Amino acid sequence: VQTSEKLSTHEQTTLNLINDNKHISKEELAVRLGKSARTVQRIISSLMNKQLIARVGSNKTGYWEAKKDKR
């Protein structure tokens, strides 16, 4: 996903992981990134605020939707 907004390394990595597996959990993201669950929540919140990802469905059975290039 390309965007005109600057993404941190962790944001870009998180976005790539979500693109690879839309059902990835926050816990799995934390393990893959080597970060705490709270840090992953901050990264996810940032990506959601930038409208690059959205959660579809519930936290337990839902999935991540990566938005397409906004350009």
C-alpha angles and dihedrals in degrees: 000000000000121000136175090226120090112249126199118238090255092049091051092047091048091049090050092049091050090049089052094048119014090189095057113134127228088245091055090047089053091052094046093047095041089232135123122266089249092054090049089051089054091050091049091048090051092050091048091049088052087051092237096123137023134188115239115199128348127336090249103044103015131095141219122262116203112210119232124248109298094210 
